[in-house]
């Protein structure tokens, strides 16, 4: 073969080696990512529970505010 064709084949061979190494690295990255996502599940569940509790507390605050305004209105009307 001619030297230019040999150079092209050498470059293609180097590209194949690089792609192979990157594929192995990508597989390792995917494995580590899946492990970390699995470890985050309990944290996500606790955050969802905490969010629910805070929403409930907020709802109680809103309802108590509505009740307070209602009682203030009743007192104001009865004082007239």
N, C-alpha and C positions, 0 to 999 in steps of 0.2 A: 504494500500500500504506500501511498504517498505520505510524506511527512505531515501535510496539512490534515489529511484524513485521520492520521494517528493522533494529532493534537485534539481534533474534535472528539474522537473516541475517549481520549484521556479526560477531557473536560466533562464529557457525559458520565464517565465512570466516577469522577469526583462528585458530580451532582448527585448521583445515586447514593454514594456513601454518605453525603451530607443529609439527604432526605431520610435515609435509614436511621441515622443518629438522631435526627429531629423527631422521627416517629417514636423512637424509644423514649425520648425526653417527654414527648406529648403524652404517651401512655402513663408515665410516672406522674405527670402533673394531674391528669384526669383521676388517677387513683387517689392521690393526696386530697384533691378537691372533694371527691366523694366521701372520704373519711371525715373531713372537716364539716361537710354539710350534715353528715349523720350525727356528729357531736353537737351541732347547733340545734337539733330538734328539741331537746329538753328546754333550752333557753327560749326558743320561739314559743313553746307551750306556756312557759311561765310568764312571758311577756304578754301573751294573749289573755291569760288569767288576770294579770295586773291591770291591763287595759280595761277588761270587763269590770273589775272592782272600781276603778276610777270613774268609769261611766256611770256605774250605779251610785256612787257617792255624789257625782254631779247631778244626777236625776233627783236624788233626795234633796240636794241643795235648791234646785229649781222648784220642786214641789213645796218645800218649806217657805221659800220666798213668796210663792203664789198664795199659800195659806196666810202668811203674815200680812200681805197686802189686803187680802179678803177680810181678815179680822180687823185691820185698821179701818177699812171702809165701813164695816158694820158698826164699829165703835163711833166713828165719825157721824154716821147716819143716826144712831141712837142718841147721841149727845145733842143733836139739833132739836 
